[in-house]
Amino acid sequence: MTVIVNPEGAISPEAAPAGTTRATLRRNFWRGVWRVLRRKPSRMAGVVIVALFAVMGLAGPLLYPAQLPRDDNALYAPPSLAHPFGTDFEGTDVLALVVTGARYVLLTGLATAVITVALGTLIGLVAGFHRGRWDTLLMRLTDMNLAIPGLPLLLVLSTVWKFESPLEMGLVLGVLGWGGIARAVRSQTLSLRERGFIEAARGLGLPTRHIIGRELLPSMAPYIAMNMLIAVTGAVYAQVGLFFLGVLPFESNNWGVMLNLAVFNGGALTTPAALPYLLAPLIAILLLTLGIVLIVDAMDEIFNPRLREE
């Protein structure tokens, strides 16, 4: 490797090894992330909240047996050290229900977000970059996706599909929900394709795959990442709402099933003793949403220099 040294004996920046430059950029990036998180403690709290829910979804079900124990002598027991959120109408610990139900909810949200963002980003990038016939065709397909009535379709699917796996639920919600992201990514692509670095790449004769994958996609990565986090919250609301309404069969324990049973079987709206059973999943959904919103707020400042506070 040749190193160029200027007359003063310092190494020229242009001669710095590429690997060293990339490592320096990574270090500077993570230092910037740490500064943004540290500037507002609420953002650090958001990271902690989401991390705790991730641990709950991964390891939580391992802490309890497949069939949670019931105590017929402790129906709707009040909160205590043994039962921090009390028990339900069957004498099952409410905290155990929240923890074991988190995996289904979180996996569904993650699967939905990945499918939604992947489809929406791919279609938006291709439509915005190629324009012309491709744009017309893909945008009509997007309009059809946005026009599909999700709830009636899920009602029909629930008659033949039990949605036992969170991946199955995530697949359906993801396929139904990519339209909005596709339109947003297309708008960003139409703006970026006129920039100088894209014109230069086309002038060099680089293939379309390279321009989209190496030039356009990295420029929109922050926007896509934030939309992915937001898609998780939308998927959580959608699935919890469907289970609460009783649209889907109760094949798996999750927060939506808890809300349905608390209201329609447990009388949580009329029995004060049943309120903890109703509030526990609601608090879990609220905390998860709060954590994601705080992280999105931090990401907005990290990737948008205009918002950084000096």
Backbone hydrogen bonds in HBPLUS format (Angstrom, degrees):
<---DONOR---> <-ACCEPTOR-->    atom                        ^
c    i                          cat <-CA-CA->   ^        H-A-AA   ^      H-
h    n   atom  resd res      DA  || num        DHA   H-A  angle D-A-AA Bond
n    s   type  num  typ     dist DA aas  dist angle  dist       angle   num
A0012-SER N   A0004-ILE O   3.23 MM   8  6.03 170.8  2.23 154.1 156.2     1
A0006-ASN N   A0010-ALA O   2.97 MM   4  5.64 164.6  1.99 166.2 161.7     2
A0009-GLY N   A0006-ASN O   2.81 MM   3  5.37 162.3  1.84 121.8 127.6     3
A0015-ALA N   A0012-SER O   2.89 MM   3  5.28 145.3  2.01 108.3 119.1     4
A0016-ALA N   A0013-PRO O   3.19 MM   3  5.32 164.3  2.21 106.2 111.1     5
A0021-THR N   A0017-PRO O   3.08 MM   4  6.41 157.7  2.13 151.0 157.3     6
A0022-ARG N   A0018-ALA O   2.98 MM   4  6.26 161.8  2.02 153.9 157.9     7
A0023-ALA N   A0019-GLY O   2.99 MM   4  6.18 158.1  2.03 145.9 152.2     8
A0024-THR N   A0020-THR O   2.90 MM   4  6.12 154.6  1.97 148.3 155.3     9
A0025-LEU N   A0021-THR O   2.93 MM   4  6.20 156.6  1.99 149.3 155.7    10
A0026-ARG N   A0022-ARG O   2.93 MM   4  6.20 154.5  1.99 147.8 154.7    11
A0027-ARG N   A0023-ALA O   2.96 MM   4  6.22 161.1  1.99 148.0 153.0    12
A0028-ASN N   A0024-THR O   2.90 MM   4  6.11 161.7  1.93 150.8 156.0    13
A0029-PHE N   A0025-LEU O   2.87 MM   4  6.02 150.9  1.95 143.2 151.6    14
A0030-TRP N   A0026-ARG O   2.99 MM   4  6.27 167.3  2.00 156.6 158.1    15
A0031-ARG N   A0027-ARG O   2.93 MM   4  6.10 148.3  2.03 145.4 154.8    16
A0032-GLY N   A0028-ASN O   2.93 MM   4  6.12 150.7  2.01 141.8 149.6    17
A0033-VAL N   A0029-PHE O   2.88 MM   4  6.27 150.9  1.97 147.4 156.2    18
A0034-TRP N   A0030-TRP O   2.94 MM   4  6.11 159.7  1.98 142.1 147.3    19
A0035-ARG N   A0031-ARG O   2.94 MM   4  6.20 153.4  2.02 145.7 152.9    20
A0036-VAL N   A0032-GLY O   2.97 MM   4  6.20 159.8  2.01 150.0 155.0    21
A0037-LEU N   A0033-VAL O   2.96 MM   4  6.20 164.2  1.99 154.3 158.5    22
A0038-ARG N   A0034-TRP O   2.89 MM   4  5.95 156.7  1.95 145.7 152.7    23
A0039-ARG N   A0035-ARG O   2.94 MM   4  5.96 137.8  2.12 141.2 151.4    24
A0043-ARG N   A0040-LYS O   2.96 MM   3  5.69 143.0  2.10 121.6 129.8    25
A0045-ALA N   A0041-PRO O   2.90 MM   4  6.23 150.8  1.99 148.3 157.3    26
A0046-GLY N   A0042-SER O   2.96 MM   4  6.27 141.7  2.11 138.2 148.2    27
A0047-VAL N   A0043-ARG O   3.11 MM   4  6.52 152.7  2.19 147.7 153.5    28
A0048-VAL N   A0044-MET O   3.04 MM   4  6.33 159.7  2.08 149.1 154.5    29
A0049-ILE N   A0045-ALA O   2.88 MM   4  6.09 159.2  1.92 150.8 156.4    30
A0050-VAL N   A0046-GLY O   3.04 MM   4  6.23 171.8  2.05 153.3 154.8    31
A0051-ALA N   A0047-VAL O   2.93 MM   4  6.05 156.8  1.99 146.4 153.7    32
A0052-LEU N   A0048-VAL O   2.91 MM   4  6.10 154.2  1.98 148.4 155.1    33
A0053-PHE N   A0049-ILE O   3.03 MM   4  6.36 156.4  2.09 150.1 156.4    34
A0054-ALA N   A0050-VAL O   2.90 MM   4  6.15 150.7  1.99 145.6 154.3    35
A0055-VAL N   A0051-ALA O   2.95 MM   4  6.24 158.0  2.00 149.2 154.6    36
A0056-MET N   A0052-LEU O   2.84 MM   4  6.07 153.6  1.91 144.2 152.6    37
A0057-GLY N   A0053-PHE O   2.85 MM   4  6.09 155.4  1.91 148.4 154.0    38
A0058-LEU N   A0054-ALA O   3.01 MM   4  6.22 150.9  2.09 145.4 153.2    39
A0059-ALA N   A0055-VAL O   2.80 MM   4  5.73 168.1  1.82 156.3 159.4    40
A0060-GLY N   A0056-MET O   2.83 MM   4  4.50 133.3  2.05 115.3 127.5    41
A0062-LEU N   A0059-ALA O   3.04 MM   3  5.37 135.1  2.25 108.0 120.8    42
A0063-LEU N   A0060-GLY O   2.95 MM   3  5.51 158.7  2.00 118.6 125.4    43
A0064-TYR N   A0061-PRO O   3.41 MM   3  5.60 160.7  2.45 103.5 108.9    44
A0071-ASP N   A0091-GLY O   3.23 MM  20  4.59 143.3  2.37  98.5 108.9    45
A0074-ALA N   A0071-ASP O   3.01 MM   3  5.41 164.5  2.04 117.2 119.7    46
A0076-TYR N   A0088-ASP O   3.08 MM  12  5.07 163.6  2.10 137.5 134.7    47
A0087-THR N   A0077-ALA O   3.20 MM  10  5.20 139.0  2.38 136.8 139.4    48
A0080-SER N   A0083-HIS O   2.75 MM   3  4.96 158.2  1.80 119.7 127.0    49
A0086-GLY N   A0083-HIS O   2.95 MM   3  4.79 166.8  1.97 110.6 113.2    50
A0094-VAL N   A0086-GLY O   3.07 MM   8  5.90 178.7  2.07 145.5 145.9    51
A0088-ASP N   A0092-THR O   2.95 MM   4  5.47 145.1  2.08 139.6 149.7    52
A0091-GLY N   A0088-ASP O   3.10 MM   3  5.23 164.9  2.12 109.0 113.4    53
A0097-LEU N   A0093-ASP O   3.24 MM   4  6.59 146.7  2.35 140.4 149.4    54
A0097-LEU N   A0094-VAL O   3.06 MM   3  5.01 117.4  2.47  93.5 109.1    55
A0098-VAL N   A0094-VAL O   2.95 MM   4  6.31 155.8  2.01 153.9 160.1    56
A0099-VAL N   A0095-LEU O   2.95 MM   4  6.17 165.5  1.97 153.3 156.9    57
A0100-THR N   A0096-ALA O   2.94 MM   4  6.00 170.5  1.95 148.9 152.0    58
A0101-GLY N   A0097-LEU O   2.93 MM   4  5.81 139.7  2.09 136.8 147.7    59
A0102-ALA N   A0099-VAL O   3.26 MM   3  5.34 152.3  2.34 100.3 108.4    60
A0106-LEU N   A0102-ALA O   2.83 MM   4  5.95 173.5  1.84 164.7 166.3    61
A0107-LEU N   A0103-ARG O   2.89 MM   4  5.86 166.7  1.91 153.2 157.6    62
A0108-THR N   A0104-TYR O   3.01 MM   4  6.01 157.0  2.06 142.8 149.6    63
A0109-GLY N   A0105-VAL O   2.95 MM   4  6.16 159.0  1.99 145.5 151.8    64
A0110-LEU N   A0106-LEU O   2.85 MM   4  6.06 159.1  1.89 149.8 155.5    65
A0111-ALA N   A0107-LEU O   2.86 MM   4  5.98 168.7  1.88 150.8 154.4    66
A0112-THR N   A0108-THR O   2.88 MM   4  5.96 162.9  1.91 150.1 155.4    67
A0113-ALA N   A0109-GLY O   2.96 MM   4  6.09 160.0  2.01 144.1 149.8    68
A0114-VAL N   A0110-LEU O   2.95 MM   4  6.16 164.0  1.98 154.4 158.3    69
A0115-ILE N   A0111-ALA O   3.04 MM   4  6.19 171.2  2.05 152.8 155.3    70
A0116-THR N   A0112-THR O   2.83 MM   4  5.86 165.2  1.85 152.6 157.7    71
A0117-VAL N   A0113-ALA O   2.90 MM   4  5.89 169.1  1.92 148.9 152.5    72
A0118-ALA N   A0114-VAL O   2.89 MM   4  5.87 158.8  1.93 144.8 151.8    73
A0119-LEU N   A0115-ILE O   3.01 MM   4  6.03 173.6  2.01 151.7 153.7    74
A0120-GLY N   A0116-THR O   2.92 MM   4  5.89 161.5  1.95 147.0 152.6    75
A0121-THR N   A0117-VAL O   2.81 MM   4  5.65 158.8  1.86 142.4 149.0    76
A0122-LEU N   A0118-ALA O   3.05 MM   4  6.08 166.4  2.07 146.3 150.6    77
A0123-ILE N   A0119-LEU O   2.99 MM   4  6.10 174.4  1.99 157.1 159.0    78
A0124-GLY N   A0120-GLY O   2.92 MM   4  5.86 157.4  1.97 141.5 149.0    79
A0125-LEU N   A0121-THR O   2.86 MM   4  5.90 161.1  1.90 150.4 155.3    80
A0126-VAL N   A0122-LEU O   3.08 MM   4  6.21 172.6  2.08 152.9 155.0    81
A0127-ALA N   A0123-ILE O   2.96 MM   4  5.99 164.8  1.98 148.4 153.4    82
A0128-GLY N   A0124-GLY O   2.95 MM   4  5.92 163.9  1.97 144.7 149.9    83
A0129-PHE N   A0125-LEU O   2.94 MM   4  5.93 153.8  2.01 147.7 154.7    84
A0130-HIS N   A0126-VAL O   3.05 MM   4  5.92 168.1  2.06 147.6 151.4    85
A0131-ARG N   A0127-ALA O   3.01 MM   4  5.47 149.4  2.10 134.4 144.0    86
A0135-ASP N   A0131-ARG O   3.25 MM   4  4.40 165.4  2.27 102.3 103.9    87
A0136-THR N   A0132-GLY O   3.05 MM   4  6.36 164.5  2.08 153.3 157.5    88
A0137-LEU N   A0133-ARG O   2.87 MM   4  6.04 172.6  1.88 159.3 161.2    89
A0138-LEU N   A0134-TRP O   2.93 MM   4  6.00 173.3  1.93 154.8 157.1    90
A0139-MET N   A0135-ASP O   2.93 MM   4  5.88 154.4  2.00 146.5 153.7    91
A0140-ARG N   A0136-THR O   3.02 MM   4  6.15 148.5  2.12 143.9 151.9    92
A0141-LEU N   A0137-LEU O   3.05 MM   4  6.34 153.0  2.12 144.6 152.5    93
A0142-THR N   A0138-LEU O   2.87 MM   4  6.11 146.2  1.98 138.1 148.0    94
A0143-ASP N   A0139-MET O   2.84 MM   4  6.07 153.8  1.91 142.7 149.3    95
A0144-MET N   A0140-ARG O   2.98 MM   4  6.27 152.2  2.06 144.3 151.5    96
A0145-ASN N   A0141-LEU O   3.02 MM   4  6.34 151.0  2.11 142.7 150.6    97
A0146-LEU N   A0142-THR O   2.93 MM   4  6.24 157.7  1.98 153.2 158.8    98
A0147-ALA N   A0143-ASP O   2.98 MM   4  6.13 133.5  2.20 138.8 151.3    99
A0147-ALA N   A0144-MET O   3.18 MM   3  5.03 129.1  2.45  90.6 104.3   100
A0148-ILE N   A0145-ASN O   3.31 MM   3  5.41 153.2  2.38 100.7 108.2   101
A0153-LEU N   A0149-PRO O   3.25 MM   4  6.35 159.6  2.30 150.1 156.3   102
A0154-LEU N   A0150-GLY O   2.92 MM   4  6.14 157.2  1.97 153.1 159.7   103
A0155-LEU N   A0151-LEU O   2.91 MM   4  6.16 149.8  2.01 151.5 160.5   104
A0156-VAL N   A0152-PRO O   3.07 MM   4  6.37 152.1  2.15 145.7 152.0   105
A0157-LEU N   A0153-LEU O   2.91 MM   4  6.20 163.9  1.94 151.6 156.4   106
A0158-SER N   A0154-LEU O   2.84 MM   4  5.89 149.7  1.93 145.2 152.6   107
A0159-THR N   A0156-VAL O   3.20 MM   3  5.64 152.5  2.28 108.1 115.9   108
A0160-VAL N   A0157-LEU O   3.04 MM   3  5.60 151.7  2.12 114.3 122.1   109
A0161-TRP N   A0157-LEU O   2.78 MM   4  5.63 129.5  2.03 151.6 167.4   110
A0168-GLU N   A0165-SER O   3.11 MM   3  5.31 129.0  2.38 100.5 113.0   111
A0169-MET N   A0165-SER O   3.31 MM   4  6.73 159.9  2.35 149.8 154.1   112
A0170-GLY N   A0166-PRO O   2.81 MM   4  5.98 159.0  1.85 145.7 152.4   113
A0171-LEU N   A0167-LEU O   2.84 MM   4  5.94 148.4  1.94 140.0 148.1   114
A0172-VAL N   A0168-GLU O   3.18 MM   4  6.47 163.7  2.21 150.4 153.0   115
A0173-LEU N   A0169-MET O   3.01 MM   4  6.24 175.3  2.02 158.3 159.8   116
A0174-GLY N   A0170-GLY O   2.79 MM   4  5.75 151.8  1.87 142.3 151.0   117
A0175-VAL N   A0171-LEU O   2.94 MM   4  6.06 161.7  1.98 148.9 153.4   118
A0176-LEU N   A0172-VAL O   3.09 MM   4  6.24 144.0  2.22 143.8 153.4   119
A0177-GLY N   A0173-LEU O   3.07 MM   4  6.02 120.7  2.44 135.3 149.0   120
A0177-GLY N   A0174-GLY O   3.19 MM   3  5.14 143.6  2.33  96.4 106.8   121
A0182-ALA N   A0178-TRP O   3.06 MM   4  6.22 156.6  2.12 155.4 162.7   122
A0183-ARG N   A0179-GLY O   3.15 MM   4  6.45 159.2  2.20 153.1 157.0   123
A0184-ALA N   A0180-GLY O   3.11 MM   4  6.37 159.6  2.15 146.7 152.6   124
A0185-VAL N   A0181-ILE O   2.84 MM   4  5.99 166.2  1.86 157.0 160.2   125
A0186-ARG N   A0182-ALA O   2.95 MM   4  6.06 154.1  2.02 143.7 151.3   126
A0187-SER N   A0183-ARG O   3.08 MM   4  6.33 156.4  2.14 145.6 150.9   127
A0188-GLN N   A0184-ALA O   3.10 MM   4  6.44 157.9  2.16 147.2 152.9   128
A0189-THR N   A0185-VAL O   2.84 MM   4  6.07 155.8  1.90 150.5 157.6   129
A0190-LEU N   A0186-ARG O   2.90 MM   4  6.14 159.0  1.95 154.5 159.2   130
A0191-SER N   A0187-SER O   3.26 MM   4  6.50 146.4  2.38 140.7 148.8   131
A0192-LEU N   A0188-GLN O   2.93 MM   4  6.20 160.9  1.96 151.3 156.7   132
A0193-ARG N   A0189-THR O   2.87 MM   4  5.84 156.7  1.93 155.9 160.1   133
A0195-ARG N   A0192-LEU O   2.91 MM   3  5.33 165.8  1.93 118.2 122.7   134
A0199-GLU N   A0195-ARG O   3.10 MM   4  6.42 162.3  2.14 153.3 158.8   135
A0200-ALA N   A0196-GLY O   2.84 MM   4  6.04 154.9  1.90 150.8 158.1   136
A0201-ALA N   A0197-PHE O   3.10 MM   4  6.19 151.6  2.19 131.4 138.5   137
A0202-ARG N   A0198-ILE O   2.95 MM   4  6.26 157.8  2.00 151.5 157.0   138
A0203-GLY N   A0199-GLU O   2.85 MM   4  6.05 152.5  1.93 144.6 153.2   139
A0204-LEU N   A0200-ALA O   2.96 MM   4  6.21 138.0  2.14 143.7 154.2   140
A0206-LEU N   A0201-ALA O   3.24 MM   5  5.79 162.4  2.27 168.0 162.6   141
A0205-GLY N   A0202-ARG O   2.96 MM   3  5.12 154.0  2.03 104.1 112.3   142
A0210-HIS N   A0207-PRO O   3.07 MM   3  5.37 120.9  2.43 102.3 116.2   143
A0211-ILE N   A0207-PRO O   3.10 MM   4  6.48 160.9  2.14 153.8 159.2   144
A0212-ILE N   A0208-THR O   2.91 MM   4  6.09 170.0  1.92 160.5 162.4   145
A0213-GLY N   A0209-ARG O   2.87 MM   4  5.82 161.8  1.90 143.7 149.9   146
A0214-ARG N   A0210-HIS O   2.70 MM   4  5.32 157.8  1.75 144.0 150.6   147
A0215-GLU N   A0211-ILE O   3.03 MM   4  4.97 140.4  2.20 118.6 128.1   148
A0216-LEU N   A0211-ILE O   2.92 MM   5  6.33 159.9  1.96 160.0 166.7   149
A0217-LEU N   A0212-ILE O   2.92 MM   5  5.93 158.1  1.97 154.0 160.0   150
A0219-SER N   A0216-LEU O   3.08 MM   3  5.33 121.4  2.43 102.9 117.8   151
A0220-MET N   A0216-LEU O   3.22 MM   4  6.57 135.6  2.43 147.0 159.3   152
A0220-MET N   A0217-LEU O   3.07 MM   3  5.26 134.7  2.28 103.0 115.2   153
A0221-ALA N   A0218-PRO O   3.32 MM   3  4.95 156.8  2.38  93.5 100.2   154
A0224-ILE N   A0220-MET O   2.90 MM   4  6.13 161.0  1.94 160.7 167.1   155
A0225-ALA N   A0221-ALA O   2.83 MM   4  6.00 158.9  1.87 154.7 160.4   156
A0226-MET N   A0222-PRO O   3.03 MM   4  6.28 160.5  2.07 151.4 155.5   157
A0227-ASN N   A0223-TYR O   3.06 MM   4  6.28 156.0  2.12 144.3 151.2   158
A0228-MET N   A0224-ILE O   2.90 MM   4  6.14 140.3  2.06 143.8 155.1   159
A0229-LEU N   A0225-ALA O   3.18 MM   4  6.54 154.6  2.25 147.7 152.6   160
A0230-ILE N   A0226-MET O   3.05 MM   4  6.34 161.0  2.08 148.6 154.1   161
A0231-ALA N   A0227-ASN O   2.84 MM   4  5.98 146.0  1.95 139.4 149.0   162
A0232-VAL N   A0228-MET O   3.13 MM   4  6.47 137.9  2.32 140.6 150.7   163
A0232-VAL N   A0229-LEU O   3.13 MM   3  5.20 129.0  2.41  95.3 108.5   164
A0234-GLY N   A0230-ILE O   3.13 MM   4  6.50 160.4  2.17 149.6 155.2   165
A0235-ALA N   A0231-ALA O   2.92 MM   4  6.11 153.9  1.99 146.7 153.3   166
A0236-VAL N   A0232-VAL O   2.96 MM   4  6.22 153.9  2.02 149.7 157.0   167
A0237-TYR N   A0233-THR O   3.01 MM   4  6.28 166.4  2.03 155.4 157.8   168
A0238-ALA N   A0234-GLY O   2.97 MM   4  6.14 159.1  2.01 145.2 151.4   169
A0239-GLN N   A0235-ALA O   2.99 MM   4  6.14 177.1  1.99 155.8 155.9   170
A0240-VAL N   A0236-VAL O   3.01 MM   4  5.97 164.0  2.03 150.1 155.4   171
A0241-GLY N   A0237-TYR O   2.86 MM   4  5.84 156.3  1.92 143.5 151.0   172
A0242-LEU N   A0238-ALA O   2.99 MM   4  6.20 154.1  2.06 146.0 153.0   173
A0243-PHE N   A0239-GLN O   2.99 MM   4  6.22 163.3  2.02 153.2 156.9   174
A0244-PHE N   A0240-VAL O   2.86 MM   4  5.98 154.0  1.93 146.6 154.8   175
A0245-LEU N   A0241-GLY O   2.97 MM   4  6.14 154.0  2.04 146.0 152.0   176
A0247-VAL N   A0242-LEU O   3.06 MM   5  5.42 144.0  2.19 166.7 163.7   177
A0246-GLY N   A0243-PHE O   3.10 MM   3  5.03 146.3  2.22  96.5 106.8   178
A0251-GLU N   A0249-PRO O   2.91 MM   2  5.69 131.5  2.15 107.9  93.1   179
A0258-MET N   A0254-ASN O   3.13 MM   4  6.47 155.6  2.19 150.0 157.3   180
A0259-LEU N   A0255-TRP O   3.03 MM   4  6.30 157.3  2.08 147.6 152.7   181
A0260-ASN N   A0256-GLY O   3.02 MM   4  6.26 159.5  2.06 147.2 152.7   182
A0261-LEU N   A0257-VAL O   2.92 MM   4  6.13 170.4  1.93 156.1 158.3   183
A0262-ALA N   A0258-MET O   2.83 MM   4  5.92 152.8  1.91 146.9 155.4   184
A0263-VAL N   A0259-LEU O   3.06 MM   4  6.17 156.1  2.12 146.6 151.6   185
A0264-PHE N   A0260-ASN O   2.87 MM   4  5.86 167.4  1.88 158.5 161.3   186
A0265-ASN N   A0261-LEU O   2.96 MM   4  4.80 140.9  2.12 116.5 127.6   187
A0266-GLY N   A0261-LEU O   2.65 MM   5  5.93 139.1  1.82 157.5 169.0   188
A0268-ALA N   A0262-ALA O   2.83 MM   6  5.38 158.5  1.87 155.6 156.8   189
A0270-THR N   A0267-GLY O   3.12 MM   3  5.52 152.4  2.20 109.5 117.6   190
A0271-THR N   A0267-GLY O   2.79 MM   4  5.70 140.9  1.94 158.5 171.1   191
A0274-ALA N   A0271-THR O   2.98 MM   3  5.53 151.8  2.06 116.8 124.9   192
A0275-LEU N   A0272-PRO O   3.14 MM   3  5.35 164.6  2.17 109.9 114.8   193
A0277-TYR N   A0274-ALA O   3.12 MM   3  5.46 126.5  2.42 107.5 120.4   194
A0278-LEU N   A0275-LEU O   2.95 MM   3  5.10 126.2  2.24 102.6 117.0   195
A0279-LEU N   A0275-LEU O   2.79 MM   4  5.99 162.7  1.82 163.2 169.0   196
A0280-ALA N   A0276-PRO O   3.00 MM   4  5.83 155.6  2.06 144.9 148.8   197
A0283-ILE N   A0279-LEU O   2.79 MM   4  5.96 157.9  1.84 161.0 166.2   198
A0284-ALA N   A0280-ALA O   3.07 MM   4  6.33 154.7  2.14 146.7 153.9   199
A0285-ILE N   A0281-PRO O   2.95 MM   4  6.20 160.7  1.99 149.9 153.9   200
A0286-LEU N   A0282-LEU O   2.92 MM   4  6.13 160.0  1.96 147.7 153.7   201
A0287-LEU N   A0283-ILE O   2.88 MM   4  6.05 163.1  1.91 152.3 156.2   202
A0288-LEU N   A0284-ALA O   3.00 MM   4  6.16 163.6  2.03 149.8 154.4   203
A0289-THR N   A0285-ILE O   2.99 MM   4  6.13 165.3  2.01 150.1 154.2   204
A0290-LEU N   A0286-LEU O   2.88 MM   4  6.05 159.1  1.93 147.8 154.3   205
A0291-GLY N   A0287-LEU O   2.89 MM   4  6.10 162.0  1.92 152.1 156.2   206
A0292-ILE N   A0288-LEU O   3.08 MM   4  6.33 162.1  2.12 150.6 154.8   207
A0293-VAL N   A0289-THR O   2.92 MM   4  6.12 163.9  1.95 154.6 159.2   208
A0294-LEU N   A0290-LEU O   3.00 MM   4  6.19 159.8  2.04 152.2 157.2   209
A0295-ILE N   A0291-GLY O   3.08 MM   4  6.32 152.1  2.16 144.8 152.3   210
A0296-VAL N   A0292-ILE O   2.90 MM   4  6.15 159.9  1.94 153.4 159.0   211
A0297-ASP N   A0293-VAL O   2.96 MM   4  6.19 152.0  2.04 145.2 152.9   212
A0298-ALA N   A0294-LEU O   3.09 MM   4  6.38 153.0  2.16 141.3 147.8   213
A0299-MET N   A0295-ILE O   2.84 MM   4  6.14 159.4  1.89 153.1 159.1   214
A0300-ASP N   A0296-VAL O   2.91 MM   4  6.09 148.3  2.01 146.2 154.2   215
A0301-GLU N   A0297-ASP O   3.38 MM   4  6.71 150.6  2.47 141.7 147.6   216
A0302-ILE N   A0298-ALA O   2.91 MM   4  6.17 154.8  1.97 149.8 158.1   217
A0303-PHE N   A0299-MET O   3.02 MM   4  6.07 166.5  2.04 153.3 154.5   218
A0304-ASN N   A0300-ASP O   3.12 MM   4  5.85 120.2  2.49 129.0 142.1   219
A0307-LEU N   A0304-ASN O   2.98 MM   3  5.79 158.7  2.03 126.7 132.1   220
A0308-ARG N   A0305-PRO O   3.16 MM   3  5.28 155.9  2.22 104.6 112.0   221
